[in-house]
Amino acid sequence: MLGAGALAALAARDRAAGAWLAAGGVADAVDGVTTVLLWRSLPSRSRWVFAASAAGTAVASGLICAGLRPR
């Protein structure tokens, strides 16, 4: 839902796009921390996918937020 809200806000050029992206980035960062904390209990083949996905989307959200200019 956070991704859909961010896409809708970006498409509408809404000022709330940054807030949507920041919320998504925070959620992804929490997912990354949770992955690290539960590392040993995750399936060995999947844990790297979980970690890379969470880290990648958190970084992408941050970079996009940094590139948004207030209007």
Order of alpha helices (4+ residues) and beta strands (2+ residues): alpha-alpha-alpha
